[in-house]
Amino acid sequence: MHRLHLISVFFEFFKIGAVTFGGGQAMLPILKRELVENLHWVSMNQFLYFVSVSQVTPGPIAVNMATFIGYEVDGIFGAITATTGVAMPSFLVITLIATGLKKLSSSAVYRGFIAGVKPVIVSLLIGAIYLIARGAFHTLAPFIMAGIAFAVFLKYKINAFLFLIAMGAIGLFLIK
């Protein structure tokens, strides 16, 4: 039974990795729907915790989320299986693209596909922002901080790492 469960973990994360364009942020609404609502592998509170930790942990958020959720579902083997599953589609696609990059980039089919995917990526990112804000912000202060942070970040184009650390320090004192 354990092997069957690991196959299920691999398949779910492979499926999510295969249909998610735009990176880990765009993956969050799909992860929530599949793993929290449909499969009930983690609770909404656990999911939001994993999102928070994945944001500040080095590495791609998709890989971090897969690792944390996989570990929660089935320990170290679940973590390895989920991480492999979510990374495998990208690995396969990149390998295929690398073999024919020049031909592909001049293809009308490729350009049309990319043009069609871009609006979906934007909507998935907006969905991820909404998901995080709805579950994590219970007072007005974080919304105000998010607005100020966004405006400052856009206007001054400061180092994202330093900005993240500074906002974390401010939040430590302002939001409890």
Backbone as CSV, one residue per row, in Angstrom:
resi,resn,N_x,N_y,N_z,CA_x,CA_y,CA_z,C_x,C_y,C_z
1,MET,0.828,-1.207,0.000,0.000,0.000,0.000,0.864,1.259,0.000
2,HIS,2.000,1.181,0.688,2.889,2.341,0.768,3.355,2.763,-0.624
3,ARG,3.724,1.794,-1.480,4.183,2.119,-2.832,3.072,2.770,-3.641
4,LEU,1.860,2.266,-3.479,0.739,2.859,-4.206,0.519,4.308,-3.781
5,HIS,0.685,4.573,-2.498,0.522,5.940,-2.013,1.609,6.847,-2.586
6,LEU,2.841,6.370,-2.634,3.930,7.169,-3.193,3.705,7.420,-4.691
7,ILE,3.155,6.454,-5.392,2.831,6.650,-6.801,1.774,7.741,-6.937
8,SER,0.806,7.740,-6.036,-0.230,8.770,-6.044,0.377,10.143,-5.764
9,VAL,1.290,10.228,-4.799,1.972,11.489,-4.488,2.742,11.971,-5.716
10,PHE,3.499,11.068,-6.339,4.262,11.448,-7.525,3.333,11.954,-8.622
11,PHE,2.274,11.200,-8.905,1.356,11.562,-9.988,0.707,12.911,-9.736
12,GLU,0.237,13.179,-8.517,-0.418,14.461,-8.229,0.535,15.623,-8.439
13,PHE,1.764,15.505,-7.955,2.712,16.598,-8.113,3.222,16.698,-9.550
14,PHE,3.351,15.576,-10.242,3.728,15.604,-11.652,2.653,16.329,-12.457
15,LYS,1.399,15.989,-12.195,0.264,16.607,-12.884,0.249,18.121,-12.638
16,ILE,0.461,18.530,-11.400,0.471,19.955,-11.072,1.658,20.648,-11.741
17,GLY,2.824,20.019,-11.691,4.005,20.584,-12.341,3.855,20.689,-13.848
18,ALA,3.090,19.760,-14.434,2.929,19.743,-15.889,1.966,20.810,-16.396
19,VAL,1.026,21.234,-15.579,0.023,22.196,-16.061,0.211,23.594,-15.498
20,THR,1.245,23.806,-14.740,1.456,25.109,-14.132,2.547,25.860,-14.868
21,PHE,2.156,26.949,-15.500,3.097,27.836,-16.167,3.179,29.102,-15.331
22,GLY,4.357,29.686,-15.254,4.493,30.938,-14.535,5.146,30.790,-13.175
23,GLY,5.630,29.611,-12.854,6.361,29.427,-11.612,5.493,29.013,-10.444
24,GLY,6.151,28.909,-9.299,5.510,28.403,-8.096,4.351,29.230,-7.588
25,GLN,4.425,30.547,-7.727,3.322,31.399,-7.267,2.040,31.056,-8.008
26,ALA,2.159,30.841,-9.308,0.987,30.507,-10.105,0.447,29.123,-9.753
27,MET,1.280,28.300,-9.152,0.904,26.944,-8.783,0.046,26.902,-7.512
28,LEU,0.113,27.931,-6.688,-0.549,27.894,-5.372,-2.050,27.622,-5.435
29,PRO,-2.818,28.304,-6.300,-4.254,27.991,-6.331,-4.546,26.538,-6.730
30,ILE,-3.734,26.000,-7.630,-3.926,24.609,-8.059,-3.569,23.663,-6.920
31,LEU,-2.452,23.925,-6.249,-2.066,23.106,-5.097,-3.157,23.117,-4.031
32,LYS,-3.694,24.297,-3.762,-4.743,24.415,-2.743,-5.960,23.580,-3.119
33,ARG,-6.410,23.750,-4.351,-7.609,23.023,-4.778,-7.390,21.508,-4.705
34,GLU,-6.271,21.041,-5.234,-6.039,19.598,-5.303,-5.699,18.987,-3.946
35,LEU,-4.764,19.598,-3.224,-4.222,18.954,-2.036,-4.965,19.289,-0.746
36,VAL,-5.604,20.456,-0.700,-6.376,20.838,0.490,-7.840,20.449,0.311
37,GLU,-8.435,20.881,-0.798,-9.878,20.701,-0.981,-10.260,19.320,-1.512
38,ASN,-9.549,18.821,-2.529,-9.944,17.556,-3.144,-9.384,16.328,-2.428
39,LEU,-8.085,16.318,-2.158,-7.458,15.136,-1.573,-7.383,15.174,-0.048
40,HIS,-7.490,16.375,0.532,-7.415,16.552,1.996,-6.099,16.017,2.577
41,TRP,-5.014,16.199,1.841,-3.715,15.754,2.332,-3.172,16.689,3.404
42,VAL,-3.511,17.975,3.306,-3.116,18.949,4.326,-4.295,19.881,4.580
43,SER,-4.298,20.503,5.757,-5.355,21.462,6.089,-5.004,22.821,5.484
44,MET,-5.967,23.721,5.486,-5.716,25.069,4.971,-4.657,25.775,5.817
45,ASN,-4.693,25.595,7.123,-3.683,26.212,7.990,-2.291,25.667,7.674
46,GLN,-2.181,24.359,7.483,-0.889,23.781,7.122,-0.428,24.332,5.777
47,PHE,-1.352,24.419,4.822,-1.024,24.923,3.496,-0.459,26.337,3.573
48,LEU,-1.143,27.212,4.305,-0.673,28.595,4.440,0.674,28.660,5.153
49,TYR,0.866,27.794,6.126,2.164,27.719,6.809,3.250,27.325,5.808
50,PHE,2.973,26.307,4.975,3.952,25.868,3.985,4.218,26.953,2.951
51,VAL,3.205,27.719,2.573,3.403,28.836,1.645,4.361,29.843,2.273
52,SER,4.110,30.191,3.532,4.966,31.176,4.214,6.406,30.696,4.297
53,VAL,6.596,29.466,4.713,7.948,28.933,4.853,8.611,28.796,3.481
54,SER,7.849,28.399,2.478,8.400,28.253,1.121,8.847,29.580,0.543
55,GLN,8.174,30.661,0.938,8.540,31.992,0.451,9.909,32.418,0.956
56,VAL,10.227,32.064,2.176,11.480,32.534,2.773,12.586,31.481,2.748
57,THR,12.277,30.299,2.256,13.278,29.246,2.135,13.945,29.379,0.771
58,PRO,15.273,29.280,0.715,15.938,29.382,-0.590,15.444,28.303,-1.549
59,GLY,15.352,28.677,-2.806,14.934,27.734,-3.831,13.569,28.076,-4.386
60,PRO,13.194,27.383,-5.440,11.895,27.643,-6.074,10.739,27.269,-5.151
61,ILE,9.713,28.100,-5.129,8.574,27.857,-4.248,7.874,26.544,-4.600
62,ALA,7.825,26.196,-5.883,7.168,24.947,-6.285,7.869,23.743,-5.670
63,VAL,9.180,23.750,-5.705,9.953,22.647,-5.147,9.815,22.635,-3.628
64,ASN,9.888,23.804,-3.016,9.752,23.877,-1.562,8.379,23.382,-1.105
65,MET,7.321,23.827,-1.785,5.965,23.393,-1.425,5.827,21.880,-1.580
66,ALA,6.329,21.346,-2.688,6.249,19.905,-2.911,6.993,19.155,-1.816
67,THR,8.159,19.649,-1.456,8.948,18.983,-0.422,8.226,19.007,0.917
68,PHE,7.726,20.168,1.323,7.048,20.269,2.617,5.762,19.448,2.661
69,ILE,4.947,19.559,1.616,3.680,18.817,1.603,3.947,17.318,1.481
70,GLY,4.905,16.949,0.638,5.268,15.536,0.516,5.735,14.958,1.836
71,TYR,6.512,15.738,2.567,6.980,15.274,3.879,5.813,15.118,4.848
72,GLU,4.899,16.060,4.811,3.729,15.989,5.683,2.881,14.759,5.369
73,VAL,2.771,14.434,4.089,1.926,13.319,3.651,2.582,11.972,3.940
74,ASP,3.890,11.854,3.674,4.517,10.534,3.768,5.991,10.579,4.164
75,GLY,6.361,11.506,5.019,7.729,11.546,5.534,8.757,11.839,4.454
76,ILE,9.966,11.365,4.683,11.085,11.666,3.786,10.851,11.112,2.384
77,PHE,10.252,9.924,2.290,9.979,9.355,0.965,8.906,10.162,0.234
78,GLY,7.942,10.665,0.968,6.925,11.536,0.371,7.544,12.830,-0.133
79,ALA,8.481,13.384,0.639,9.157,14.620,0.234,9.954,14.415,-1.046
80,ILE,10.704,13.328,-1.100,11.511,13.032,-2.291,10.609,12.783,-3.495
81,THR,9.556,12.014,-3.287,8.634,11.663,-4.376,7.904,12.891,-4.905
82,ALA,7.380,13.728,-4.014,6.650,14.929,-4.431,7.577,15.907,-5.152
83,THR,8.774,16.079,-4.633,9.737,17.000,-5.237,10.137,16.519,-6.628
84,THR,10.377,15.226,-6.759,10.705,14.658,-8.071,9.525,14.828,-9.028
85,GLY,8.325,14.577,-8.528,7.128,14.692,-9.367,6.910,16.097,-9.885
86,VAL,7.060,17.099,-9.028,6.798,18.479,-9.453,7.904,18.999,-10.376
87,ALA,9.127,18.514,-10.215,10.242,18.995,-11.031,10.354,18.271,-12.369
88,MET,9.865,17.052,-12.441,10.046,16.227,-13.639,9.466,16.851,-14.913
89,PRO,8.243,17.395,-14.917,7.733,17.986,-16.170,8.617,19.116,-16.689
90,SER,9.082,19.981,-15.806,9.956,21.081,-16.228,11.258,20.537,-16.802
91,PHE,11.806,19.553,-16.143,13.049,18.936,-16.624,12.859,18.366,-18.025
92,LEU,11.766,17.651,-18.230,11.508,17.048,-19.538,11.284,18.110,-20.615
93,VAL,10.504,19.145,-20.287,10.230,20.204,-21.256,11.502,20.968,-21.604
94,ILE,12.286,21.316,-20.598,13.540,22.049,-20.842,14.492,21.217,-21.689
95,THR,14.555,19.935,-21.429,15.406,19.056,-22.229,14.955,19.046,-23.682
96,LEU,13.652,18.949,-23.904,13.128,18.975,-25.278,13.368,20.322,-25.946
97,ILE,13.136,21.393,-25.228,13.325,22.735,-25.788,14.785,22.972,-26.139
98,ALA,15.684,22.535,-25.261,17.111,22.749,-25.502,17.576,22.076,-26.783
99,THR,16.945,20.981,-27.149,17.361,20.283,-28.364,16.915,20.999,-29.644
100,GLY,15.875,21.823,-29.569,15.402,22.505,-30.771,15.024,23.949,-30.535
101,LEU,15.787,24.651,-29.719,15.434,26.013,-29.300,15.305,26.983,-30.476
102,LYS,16.234,26.956,-31.398,16.176,27.914,-32.514,14.937,27.703,-33.363
103,LYS,14.624,26.465,-33.671,13.433,26.184,-34.477,12.172,26.563,-33.718
104,LEU,12.144,26.245,-32.431,10.954,26.480,-31.628,10.644,27.968,-31.491
105,SER,11.650,28.779,-31.209,11.403,30.201,-30.971,10.887,30.929,-32.214
106,SER,11.149,30.404,-33.382,10.640,31.042,-34.603,9.306,30.449,-35.049
107,SER,8.800,29.495,-34.326,7.549,28.827,-34.683,6.343,29.683,-34.318
108,ALA,5.412,29.812,-35.257,4.179,30.563,-35.002,3.324,29.861,-33.951
109,VAL,3.361,28.540,-33.932,2.601,27.768,-32.937,3.133,28.076,-31.541
110,TYR,4.442,28.090,-31.393,5.052,28.397,-30.089,4.699,29.814,-29.641
111,ARG,4.861,30.786,-30.523,4.555,32.166,-30.170,3.084,32.326,-29.808
112,GLY,2.204,31.661,-30.547,0.772,31.704,-30.235,0.463,31.064,-28.893
113,PHE,1.111,29.943,-28.610,0.909,29.263,-27.335,1.339,30.161,-26.175
114,ILE,2.505,30.753,-26.291,3.018,31.641,-25.238,2.096,32.847,-25.061
115,ALA,1.607,33.406,-26.151,0.685,34.546,-26.062,-0.608,34.149,-25.350
116,GLY,-1.051,32.937,-25.542,-2.267,32.471,-24.872,-2.060,32.141,-23.411
117,VAL,-0.858,31.721,-23.055,-0.556,31.325,-21.677,-0.331,32.543,-20.769
118,LYS,0.200,33.620,-21.292,0.533,34.792,-20.471,-0.643,35.319,-19.646
119,PRO,-1.847,35.503,-20.217,-2.960,35.990,-19.387,-3.348,35.014,-18.269
120,VAL,-3.201,33.729,-18.537,-3.509,32.725,-17.514,-2.512,32.829,-16.371
121,ILE,-1.253,33.048,-16.694,-0.222,33.199,-15.663,-0.555,34.387,-14.760
122,VAL,-0.932,35.501,-15.370,-1.294,36.683,-14.587,-2.472,36.377,-13.666
123,SER,-3.486,35.701,-14.179,-4.656,35.397,-13.342,-4.302,34.423,-12.221
124,LEU,-3.429,33.462,-12.489,-3.005,32.531,-11.432,-2.200,33.256,-10.350
125,LEU,-1.360,34.212,-10.761,-0.597,34.981,-9.776,-1.522,35.839,-8.913
126,ILE,-2.515,36.454,-9.535,-3.499,37.233,-8.771,-4.255,36.313,-7.814
127,GLY,-4.607,35.122,-8.289,-5.270,34.139,-7.429,-4.406,33.739,-6.251
128,ALA,-3.105,33.590,-6.479,-2.187,33.236,-5.392,-2.100,34.357,-4.363
129,ILE,-2.050,35.585,-4.841,-2.010,36.731,-3.927,-3.279,36.775,-3.086
130,TYR,-4.416,36.594,-3.722,-5.692,36.591,-3.007,-5.734,35.467,-1.974
131,LEU,-5.287,34.284,-2.369,-5.286,33.130,-1.469,-4.443,33.393,-0.229
132,ILE,-3.261,33.924,-0.425,-2.368,34.196,0.700,-2.946,35.299,1.574
133,ALA,-3.401,36.379,0.961,-3.934,37.516,1.726,-5.167,37.119,2.519
134,ARG,-6.073,36.386,1.896,-7.315,35.995,2.568,-7.046,35.106,3.781
135,GLY,-6.083,34.199,3.651,-5.833,33.273,4.739,-4.875,33.792,5.795
136,ALA,-4.044,34.749,5.445,-2.991,35.167,6.362,-3.225,36.519,7.023
137,PHE,-4.033,37.373,6.419,-4.233,38.710,6.957,-5.579,38.776,7.660
138,HIS,-5.526,38.997,8.964,-6.757,39.043,9.742,-7.065,40.440,10.275
139,THR,-6.124,41.364,10.050,-6.339,42.760,10.451,-5.979,43.640,9.254
140,LEU,-6.204,44.907,9.393,-5.920,45.850,8.318,-4.422,46.146,8.171
141,ALA,-3.654,46.027,9.247,-2.230,46.392,9.227,-1.439,45.669,8.133
142,PRO,-1.565,44.349,7.957,-0.781,43.700,6.891,-1.162,44.182,5.487
143,PHE,-2.435,44.503,5.276,-2.835,45.023,3.967,-2.179,46.370,3.699
144,ILE,-2.135,47.209,4.716,-1.491,48.517,4.576,-0.002,48.334,4.315
145,MET,0.637,47.437,5.094,2.066,47.161,4.884,2.325,46.635,3.476
146,ALA,1.439,45.755,2.999,1.615,45.183,1.657,1.530,46.283,0.597
147,GLY,0.583,47.192,0.741,0.449,48.292,-0.207,1.658,49.204,-0.198
148,ILE,2.114,49.554,0.993,3.302,50.407,1.116,4.525,49.690,0.558
149,ALA,4.677,48.424,0.906,5.824,47.643,0.427,5.832,47.566,-1.091
150,PHE,4.672,47.320,-1.677,4.570,47.227,-3.133,4.967,48.547,-3.785
151,ALA,4.450,49.649,-3.262,4.752,50.968,-3.828,6.244,51.286,-3.699
152,VAL,6.812,51.037,-2.536,8.236,51.320,-2.311,9.096,50.441,-3.218
153,PHE,8.753,49.179,-3.281,9.530,48.241,-4.091,9.517,48.646,-5.566
154,LEU,8.359,49.054,-6.078,8.279,49.471,-7.482,9.020,50.778,-7.738
155,LYS,8.860,51.741,-6.835,9.452,53.057,-7.044,10.979,53.029,-6.940
156,TYR,11.500,52.331,-5.945,12.928,52.393,-5.685,13.715,51.192,-6.194
157,LYS,13.041,50.139,-6.623,13.705,48.951,-7.174,14.869,48.493,-6.293
158,ILE,14.583,48.345,-5.003,15.626,47.956,-4.057,15.833,46.445,-4.093
159,ASN,16.908,46.007,-3.490,17.248,44.596,-3.413,16.125,43.833,-2.718
160,ALA,15.579,42.824,-3.383,14.428,42.091,-2.858,14.760,41.385,-1.535
161,PHE,15.944,40.817,-1.423,16.324,40.117,-0.198,16.382,41.081,0.984
162,LEU,17.060,42.201,0.796,17.160,43.179,1.878,15.787,43.756,2.235
163,PHE,14.970,43.967,1.220,13.627,44.484,1.441,12.787,43.494,2.232
164,LEU,12.898,42.221,1.909,12.176,41.171,2.628,12.595,41.132,4.098
165,ILE,13.874,41.213,4.345,14.383,41.214,5.726,13.878,42.444,6.474
166,ALA,13.940,43.612,5.836,13.483,44.852,6.481,11.993,44.789,6.805
167,MET,11.184,44.326,5.869,9.742,44.235,6.111,9.430,43.196,7.189
168,GLY,10.197,42.119,7.219,10.027,41.128,8.289,10.316,41.723,9.644
169,ALA,11.348,42.556,9.733,11.678,43.223,10.989,10.581,44.204,11.406
170,ILE,10.086,44.943,10.432,8.984,45.876,10.735,7.758,45.107,11.202
171,GLY,7.439,44.020,10.515,6.286,43.206,10.898,6.442,42.598,12.268
172,LEU,7.655,42.282,12.644,7.930,41.713,13.961,7.496,42.668,15.070
173,PHE,7.673,43.949,14.817,7.308,44.955,15.835,5.879,45.460,15.705
174,LEU,5.336,45.494,14.477,4.014,46.081,14.281,2.865,45.075,14.331
175,ILE,3.102,43.854,13.902,2.027,42.877,13.793,2.316,41.712,14.720
176,LYS,1.370,41.452,15.584,1.569,40.333,16.536,0.431,39.389,16.468
